[in-house]
Amino acid sequence: MATDTLFRTLFWILLGGVLVMRVYFAIQVRRAGERLLPDKQAVKREGHGAFAFRVVAFLLLVAWLVLYGLNPSWMQALAIPLPAWLRWAGFALGLASLGLWIWTQALLGKEWSPQLQLRGEHHLVTSGPYAWVHHPLYTAMFGWGVGVVLVTANWVFVILAVVVLAGMMARVPREEQMMIEEFGEEYKSYTQRTGRFFPKWSREDTAMNKSQSSITARGAAFARALESSLPAGERVCCDPLARQMISTPFYLFCKLFAGYGEARAPGLLGFIAARTRFMDDYLQGCLAGGLDQLVILGAGLDSRAYRVEQLKERQVFEVDHPATQQGKIEKVKKILGDLPRHVVYAPIDFNQKTLHKLLDLGYDEQRQTLFIWEGVTYYLAAEAVDNTLAFVSAHSGQGSSIIFDYVYASALTAAHKRGEVARMQRYRRFTGEGLVFGIEEGKVEEFLSRRGYTHITNTASQDLKQAYFTGVHQNRPVASIYAIVHARVGPKSA
């Protein structure tokens, strides 16, 4: 009896979580001036029969919840003899699904609707869980329902789950048709890249799902957001937009494990903060020296084009993998309301294409240009690095320069792998990104001079430590396997 009472309590926890979440987001939608009740078009789109079925299913759910609370003897006779560990597993599944449910609803914001209807300025969401599946809400509902069935261990909830699942499966095609009518080929292309309810785990997708924002881009944005949250006198760098570039669940998850990550890879957060500050300082120096245009290579969730005031008077090109860039564009629209006119987005996969596409997008190779290549080189093949450096050298005006960070090649060998390197290689199947390229320590000047660059300046971790980590930060470590280099494009050969 005590065990039954425990699992009944766990059920009410799962149900209470859903009710609180739905009420909260319903209030947010109403405050945004949107309606929750269906209009005639929504009922017509779903079908009168399907809509009536959903109403009946809801009333049936309420009735069964009342019966479950009363716990009559005949309901006890319908109990399923499940082992306690399986019921606990169901509770864990229910909580995880509830987390996915909350994440998805938070991402949709005011655009969420319980009905088959689109908001006035509805846009296609392809970030967060939508990067892997195009119906994460239904995935969350299904997982939560399975969890409830296991926790309650009663045939009544099995029947209810089947009824709800049938209604959901009947609704999905109509919802997809609605999205196709609104977004056309864009939605069709999106659904081909993602799974319906579960991710596609094909070999091609794991190289980096074409609709998936880079995991490392979000991780770097988290590091900047975490540093920027410190008081003004204590932070090494300041990126006021970094926190808005990532979802709240992702930020909270990373913050929860930040201490563990720092223990496994001491100084990585410190290096990312110092890297951002160093490159910001270098950019300011270039702006003061007459910079005409900026190209951010592998832009990820970089916010310089939006937070550096002087750049609003210059042309900025953001180059990145199409998947990451699409997610970035959605975030920028959400933060700023629209895309800024001074920024041009160039979807390019460094490992498959060269930068020549920039020439078709308004890039002026006669102008003084700065190329910022932050947190990218070590994920690329050597050929891609060479191709990029060759383009910069051959297609930029007098006084142009490049700044990038790199990892020491020795850190990539089995004998010298540090925690963060080994972990990146181990998780490559899931992130699609592993460390593959490095430059030998002390050899970067030779490396760049052979490729036509001059005025080469290398900045190692100890230099960053001395420049930025004083006072309250004097004991913070800075990862020693990374360095930053900037160089000027050499004169063109006749």
VMD Tcl script that draws the C-alpha trace (Angstrom):
set ca {
  {0.00 0.00 0.00}
  {2.86 2.38 0.85}
  {4.45 1.69 -2.55}
  {1.16 2.37 -4.33}
  {0.81 5.68 -2.47}
  {4.34 6.66 -3.48}
  {3.73 6.07 -7.17}
  {0.38 7.83 -7.02}
  {2.26 10.83 -5.63}
  {4.76 10.63 -8.46}
  {1.88 10.63 -10.95}
  {0.43 13.81 -9.46}
  {3.88 15.40 -9.67}
  {4.03 14.65 -13.40}
  {0.50 15.87 -13.96}
  {1.03 18.97 -11.84}
  {4.14 19.84 -13.83}
  {2.20 19.73 -17.10}
  {-0.70 21.76 -15.73}
  {1.56 24.48 -14.31}
  {3.53 24.65 -17.57}
  {0.43 24.88 -19.78}
  {-1.16 27.56 -17.61}
  {2.07 29.59 -17.58}
  {2.53 29.53 -21.36}
  {-1.19 30.13 -21.95}
  {-0.91 33.29 -19.85}
  {2.15 34.39 -21.84}
  {0.28 33.90 -25.12}
  {-2.70 35.87 -23.87}
  {-0.46 38.70 -22.66}
  {1.00 38.84 -26.16}
  {-2.52 39.53 -27.45}
  {-3.01 36.13 -29.11}
  {-6.06 33.91 -28.77}
  {-6.13 30.39 -27.36}
  {-9.63 29.29 -28.35}
  {-10.00 27.96 -31.89}
  {-11.46 30.07 -34.64}
  {-13.62 28.68 -37.44}
  {-10.62 28.25 -39.71}
  {-8.80 26.16 -37.07}
  {-11.80 23.87 -36.60}
  {-12.24 23.51 -40.35}
  {-8.54 22.77 -40.84}
  {-8.54 20.06 -38.17}
  {-11.90 18.67 -39.27}
  {-15.09 18.77 -37.22}
  {-14.90 15.07 -36.47}
  {-11.27 15.20 -35.33}
  {-11.93 18.30 -33.26}
  {-14.92 16.63 -31.57}
  {-12.79 13.53 -30.95}
  {-10.14 15.67 -29.22}
  {-12.76 17.32 -27.01}
  {-14.17 13.92 -26.03}
  {-10.68 12.63 -25.29}
  {-10.05 15.61 -23.03}
  {-13.31 15.04 -21.13}
  {-12.42 11.36 -20.85}
  {-9.05 12.33 -19.39}
  {-10.71 14.53 -16.77}
  {-13.14 11.75 -15.84}
  {-10.36 9.20 -15.47}
  {-8.32 11.59 -13.36}
  {-11.28 11.95 -11.00}
  {-11.66 8.18 -10.86}
  {-7.94 7.75 -10.23}
  {-8.22 10.18 -7.34}
  {-11.20 8.32 -5.90}
  {-9.45 4.98 -6.52}
  {-12.55 2.70 -6.62}
  {-12.03 -1.02 -6.14}
  {-12.77 -1.89 -9.78}
  {-9.93 0.40 -10.91}
  {-7.57 -1.37 -8.53}
  {-8.53 -4.60 -10.26}
  {-7.15 -3.16 -13.51}
  {-3.67 -2.67 -12.04}
  {-0.72 -3.99 -14.07}
  {1.91 -5.89 -12.02}
  {5.01 -3.91 -13.00}
  {8.29 -4.06 -11.03}
  {9.15 -0.96 -9.00}
  {12.28 -0.23 -11.06}
  {10.22 -0.01 -14.24}
  {7.79 2.39 -12.63}
  {10.69 4.55 -11.46}
  {12.05 4.46 -15.01}
  {8.64 5.69 -16.15}
  {8.87 8.61 -13.74}
  {12.33 9.49 -15.07}
  {10.99 9.32 -18.64}
  {8.07 11.53 -17.66}
  {10.36 14.15 -16.14}
  {12.70 14.12 -19.16}
  {9.74 14.45 -21.52}
  {8.36 17.29 -19.41}
  {11.71 19.05 -19.78}
  {11.55 18.65 -23.57}
  {7.97 19.89 -23.49}
  {8.94 23.04 -21.58}
  {11.97 23.64 -23.83}
  {9.84 23.39 -26.96}
  {7.08 25.65 -25.67}
  {9.62 28.24 -24.47}
  {11.19 28.22 -27.93}
  {7.83 28.75 -29.64}
  {6.83 31.52 -27.23}
  {3.76 33.43 -28.35}
  {3.65 31.44 -31.59}
  {2.48 28.33 -29.74}
  {-1.17 27.45 -30.16}
  {-3.14 24.42 -28.93}
  {-5.13 24.67 -32.16}
  {-4.20 24.26 -35.82}
  {-3.73 27.95 -36.41}
  {-0.74 30.20 -37.19}
  {-0.01 33.55 -35.62}
  {0.13 36.79 -37.59}
  {3.95 36.87 -37.93}
  {4.58 33.15 -37.58}
  {8.05 32.00 -38.69}
  {9.47 28.54 -39.22}
  {11.41 27.42 -36.15}
  {14.32 25.07 -36.91}
  {16.53 25.53 -33.85}
  {16.58 23.80 -30.46}
  {14.78 20.44 -30.55}
  {13.38 21.41 -33.95}
  {16.90 20.93 -35.31}
  {16.40 17.16 -35.00}
  {12.64 16.56 -35.27}
  {9.81 18.63 -36.70}
  {7.26 17.60 -34.05}
  {9.13 17.74 -30.71}
  {5.95 18.71 -28.85}
  {4.33 15.44 -29.86}
  {7.51 13.57 -28.98}
  {7.40 15.13 -25.52}
  {3.69 14.33 -25.10}
  {4.25 10.74 -26.17}
  {7.19 10.28 -23.79}
  {5.24 11.87 -20.96}
  {2.26 9.60 -21.66}
  {4.40 6.47 -21.65}
  {5.93 7.63 -18.37}
  {2.46 8.10 -16.85}
  {1.39 4.62 -17.99}
  {4.43 3.06 -16.34}
  {4.08 5.06 -13.12}
  {0.36 4.38 -12.68}
  {0.64 0.76 -13.90}
  {-3.05 0.66 -14.73}
  {-4.94 -0.46 -17.85}
  {-7.16 2.60 -17.63}
  {-4.21 4.82 -18.55}
  {-3.11 2.42 -21.26}
  {-6.51 2.85 -22.90}
  {-6.34 6.61 -22.46}
  {-2.85 6.72 -23.97}
  {-4.02 4.78 -27.01}
  {-6.97 7.16 -27.51}
  {-4.73 10.24 -27.23}
  {-2.10 8.71 -29.53}
  {-4.74 7.97 -32.16}
  {-5.93 11.57 -32.03}
  {-2.38 12.86 -32.27}
  {-1.54 10.71 -35.30}
  {-4.71 11.92 -37.04}
  {-3.82 15.55 -36.32}
  {-0.17 15.47 -37.50}
  {-0.85 15.24 -41.30}
  {-3.25 18.18 -41.10}
  {-0.70 20.22 -39.17}
  {1.98 19.44 -41.74}
  {-0.35 20.44 -44.56}
  {-0.97 23.75 -42.79}
  {2.78 24.36 -42.56}
  {3.29 23.49 -46.23}
  {0.56 25.94 -47.24}
  {2.28 28.65 -45.19}
  {5.98 27.98 -45.86}
  {5.95 25.89 -49.06}
  {9.26 24.41 -50.21}
  {11.08 25.74 -47.17}
  {9.04 23.46 -44.90}
  {9.24 20.51 -47.29}
  {13.01 20.81 -47.38}
  {13.12 21.09 -43.59}
  {11.06 17.93 -43.07}
  {13.37 16.00 -45.39}
  {16.32 16.90 -43.16}
  {14.71 16.03 -39.84}
  {12.79 13.15 -38.33}
  {9.08 13.34 -37.67}
  {9.13 12.38 -33.98}
  {12.65 11.00 -33.52}
  {16.00 12.22 -34.93}
  {17.45 10.77 -38.09}
  {20.71 9.10 -37.12}
  {22.09 8.37 -40.55}
  {25.84 8.51 -41.19}
  {25.36 11.68 -43.25}
  {23.41 13.40 -40.51}
  {25.97 12.72 -37.79}
  {28.62 14.58 -39.81}
  {26.47 17.57 -38.89}
  {22.74 17.57 -39.38}
  {21.99 20.16 -42.05}
  {19.40 21.84 -39.86}
  {21.31 21.62 -36.61}
  {23.00 24.63 -35.09}
  {26.58 23.84 -34.12}
  {26.88 22.43 -30.61}
  {30.26 24.13 -30.21}
  {28.83 27.48 -31.35}
  {26.26 27.30 -28.58}
  {28.91 26.18 -26.10}
  {31.10 29.17 -26.94}
  {28.10 31.50 -26.64}
  {27.41 30.02 -23.21}
  {31.00 30.70 -22.12}
  {30.68 34.34 -23.23}
  {27.29 34.67 -21.55}
  {28.64 33.23 -18.31}
  {31.59 35.63 -18.32}
  {29.36 38.58 -19.22}
  {27.10 37.86 -16.24}
  {29.91 38.82 -13.86}
  {30.09 42.36 -12.43}
  {31.66 44.91 -14.79}
  {34.87 45.11 -12.79}
  {35.36 41.36 -12.70}
  {34.58 40.07 -16.19}
  {37.27 39.55 -18.79}
  {34.97 40.05 -21.79}
  {31.50 41.44 -22.32}
  {29.05 40.12 -24.88}
  {25.60 41.47 -23.91}
  {23.86 39.45 -26.63}
  {25.42 36.05 -25.90}
  {22.77 35.05 -23.38}
  {19.99 35.79 -25.87}
  {21.70 33.70 -28.53}
  {21.08 30.46 -26.62}
  {17.96 28.97 -25.10}
  {17.30 29.12 -21.37}
  {17.32 25.31 -20.93}
  {20.69 25.06 -22.69}
  {22.14 27.89 -20.60}
  {20.90 26.39 -17.34}
  {22.11 22.92 -18.30}
  {25.59 24.21 -19.14}
  {25.72 26.34 -16.01}
  {24.80 23.31 -13.90}
  {27.77 21.37 -15.27}
  {30.18 24.31 -15.73}
  {32.13 23.37 -12.62}
  {32.49 19.78 -13.74}
  {33.56 20.87 -17.22}
  {36.18 23.23 -15.81}
  {37.53 20.42 -13.63}
  {37.83 18.13 -16.65}
  {39.33 20.85 -18.88}
  {40.98 23.48 -16.66}
  {41.28 26.87 -18.27}
  {39.00 26.31 -21.27}
  {36.41 28.85 -20.08}
  {39.22 31.27 -19.29}
  {40.69 30.90 -22.76}
  {37.33 31.48 -24.48}
  {36.76 34.65 -22.44}
  {40.28 35.91 -23.15}
  {39.98 35.00 -26.84}
  {36.82 37.07 -27.20}
  {38.38 40.03 -25.39}
  {41.63 39.83 -27.37}
  {39.84 39.70 -30.72}
  {37.51 42.52 -29.68}
  {40.53 44.64 -28.81}
  {42.22 43.80 -32.11}
  {39.04 44.68 -34.01}
  {38.92 48.07 -32.30}
  {42.52 48.69 -33.36}
  {41.66 47.84 -36.97}
  {38.63 50.11 -36.91}
  {40.81 52.95 -35.70}
  {43.23 52.16 -38.54}
  {40.68 52.62 -41.32}
  {39.02 49.21 -41.63}
  {36.49 49.12 -44.51}
  {34.80 45.74 -44.11}
  {34.77 42.75 -41.77}
  {34.45 39.06 -42.60}
  {33.66 36.72 -39.72}
  {34.63 33.19 -40.72}
  {32.68 30.45 -39.00}
  {30.57 33.14 -37.32}
  {28.51 30.74 -35.21}
  {26.64 32.84 -32.66}
  {29.16 35.70 -32.82}
  {27.44 39.00 -32.01}
  {30.11 41.54 -32.99}
  {28.15 42.72 -36.04}
  {25.29 43.72 -33.72}
  {27.05 44.93 -30.57}
  {30.01 46.91 -31.99}
  {28.57 50.30 -32.88}
  {31.23 51.26 -35.46}
  {30.46 48.16 -37.54}
  {26.99 49.44 -38.31}
  {28.63 51.88 -40.72}
  {30.63 49.16 -42.47}
  {29.85 46.02 -44.44}
  {30.03 42.81 -42.40}
  {30.01 39.34 -43.93}
  {29.16 36.36 -41.73}
  {30.35 33.06 -43.19}
  {29.22 29.78 -41.67}
  {27.82 26.31 -42.22}
  {24.26 26.66 -43.62}
  {22.76 24.82 -40.65}
  {24.36 26.99 -38.00}
  {23.69 30.15 -39.98}
  {19.98 29.44 -40.39}
  {19.60 29.07 -36.63}
  {21.61 32.26 -36.13}
  {19.39 34.23 -38.51}
  {16.29 33.16 -36.60}
  {17.83 34.27 -33.31}
  {18.92 37.64 -34.72}
  {15.40 38.28 -36.02}
  {13.98 37.41 -32.62}
  {16.44 39.64 -30.75}
  {16.53 42.67 -33.08}
  {13.16 42.32 -34.77}
  {14.74 42.22 -38.22}
  {18.04 41.49 -39.94}
  {20.42 44.49 -40.03}
  {21.18 45.82 -43.50}
  {24.92 46.04 -42.97}
  {25.27 42.27 -42.45}
  {25.47 39.80 -45.35}
  {25.05 36.09 -44.57}
  {27.15 33.68 -46.64}
  {26.25 29.98 -46.10}
  {29.49 28.10 -46.77}
  {30.82 24.79 -45.44}
  {34.60 25.28 -45.20}
  {35.28 21.57 -45.63}
  {33.33 21.41 -48.89}
  {33.49 24.86 -50.52}
  {35.86 27.80 -50.81}
  {35.14 31.43 -49.98}
  {34.74 32.53 -53.60}
  {30.99 32.77 -53.06}
  {31.72 35.99 -51.15}
  {32.61 37.66 -54.44}
  {29.02 37.14 -55.61}
  {27.57 38.63 -52.42}
  {29.07 42.10 -52.59}
  {32.45 41.46 -51.01}
  {34.98 44.03 -52.32}
  {38.44 42.50 -52.60}
  {40.03 45.94 -53.04}
  {39.00 47.14 -49.58}
  {40.93 46.91 -46.33}
  {39.38 43.91 -44.61}
  {39.73 42.10 -41.33}
  {38.99 38.37 -41.24}
  {38.06 37.06 -37.78}
  {38.33 33.27 -37.57}
  {37.40 32.45 -33.98}
  {37.16 28.90 -32.63}
  {37.09 27.26 -36.05}
  {40.44 26.11 -37.46}
  {40.84 23.03 -35.28}
  {37.59 21.51 -36.63}
  {38.69 21.77 -40.26}
  {40.73 19.59 -42.55}
  {44.21 20.93 -43.39}
  {43.12 21.52 -47.00}
  {40.20 23.68 -45.87}
  {42.52 25.79 -43.72}
  {44.94 26.24 -46.62}
  {42.14 27.14 -49.05}
  {40.78 29.77 -46.67}
  {44.18 31.35 -46.05}
  {44.85 31.35 -49.78}
  {41.58 33.17 -50.50}
  {42.25 35.80 -47.84}
  {45.75 36.38 -49.20}
  {44.63 36.63 -52.82}
  {41.34 38.51 -52.42}
  {41.77 41.31 -49.92}
  {42.94 44.88 -50.21}
  {46.06 46.58 -48.94}
  {46.37 46.62 -45.16}
  {44.01 43.64 -44.72}
  {44.65 41.19 -41.92}
  {43.44 37.98 -40.32}
  {43.20 36.86 -36.71}
  {42.46 33.31 -35.59}
  {43.08 30.90 -32.75}
  {44.51 27.42 -33.10}
  {45.44 24.38 -31.07}
  {48.95 23.01 -30.82}
  {49.34 19.93 -33.03}
  {51.02 18.05 -30.19}
  {47.79 18.26 -28.17}
  {46.01 16.18 -30.80}
  {48.35 13.21 -30.51}
  {47.36 10.27 -28.34}
  {50.27 10.84 -25.97}
  {49.37 14.45 -25.19}
  {45.57 14.62 -25.37}
  {44.12 16.78 -22.64}
  {40.65 16.42 -21.19}
  {38.78 18.71 -23.59}
  {40.52 17.29 -26.67}
  {39.82 13.68 -25.72}
  {36.21 14.51 -24.90}
  {35.64 16.30 -28.21}
  {36.95 13.27 -30.09}
  {34.83 10.90 -28.01}
  {31.61 12.87 -28.57}
  {32.24 13.59 -32.25}
  {29.52 11.15 -33.32}
  {26.92 13.29 -31.58}
  {28.28 16.82 -32.14}
  {29.59 16.24 -35.65}
  {32.68 18.22 -34.69}
  {36.06 16.87 -33.59}
  {39.49 18.46 -33.26}
  {41.49 17.50 -36.36}
  {43.86 20.36 -37.24}
  {46.69 21.93 -35.29}
  {49.89 23.93 -35.75}
  {53.06 22.99 -33.93}
  {53.95 25.24 -31.03}
  {56.45 27.86 -32.11}
  {55.87 27.19 -35.82}
  {52.94 29.49 -36.63}
  {55.18 32.30 -37.95}
  {56.77 29.91 -40.42}
  {53.37 28.42 -41.26}
  {51.85 31.79 -42.19}
  {54.89 33.34 -43.84}
  {55.00 30.43 -46.31}
  {51.43 31.35 -47.23}
  {52.18 34.99 -47.98}
  {51.52 36.70 -44.65}
  {53.65 39.30 -42.86}
  {53.69 41.12 -39.49}
  {52.83 37.84 -37.75}
  {52.19 38.11 -34.01}
  {51.51 35.06 -31.86}
  {49.81 35.32 -28.46}
  {50.10 32.29 -26.18}
  {48.08 31.44 -23.07}
  {50.66 32.99 -20.74}
  {50.39 36.27 -22.67}
  {46.60 36.25 -22.28}
  {46.99 35.45 -18.61}
  {49.30 38.40 -18.09}
  {47.10 40.78 -20.08}
  {43.66 39.99 -18.66}
  {43.85 37.80 -15.58}
  {44.86 40.09 -12.76}
  {43.23 41.02 -9.48}
  {40.31 38.72 -8.69}
  {41.22 36.63 -11.76}
  {44.87 36.06 -11.01}
  {44.28 32.43 -10.01}
  {42.05 31.56 -12.96}
  {43.69 29.10 -15.34}
  {43.95 29.64 -19.09}
  {44.16 26.50 -21.26}
  {47.77 26.19 -22.44}
  {47.17 24.17 -25.63}
  {45.61 27.08 -27.52}
  {47.09 30.27 -28.97}
  {45.94 33.27 -31.03}
  {47.73 34.72 -34.03}
  {47.14 37.74 -36.21}
  {48.93 38.63 -39.41}
  {48.80 41.06 -42.30}
  {48.21 40.04 -45.88}
  {51.47 40.36 -47.79}
  {51.94 42.35 -50.98}
  {50.52 40.76 -54.12}
  {53.07 39.26 -56.45}
  {53.31 40.91 -59.86}
}
mol new
graphics top color blue
foreach p $ca { graphics top sphere $p radius 0.5 }
foreach p [lrange $ca 0 end-1] q [lrange $ca 1 end] { graphics top cylinder $p $q radius 0.2 }
display resetview
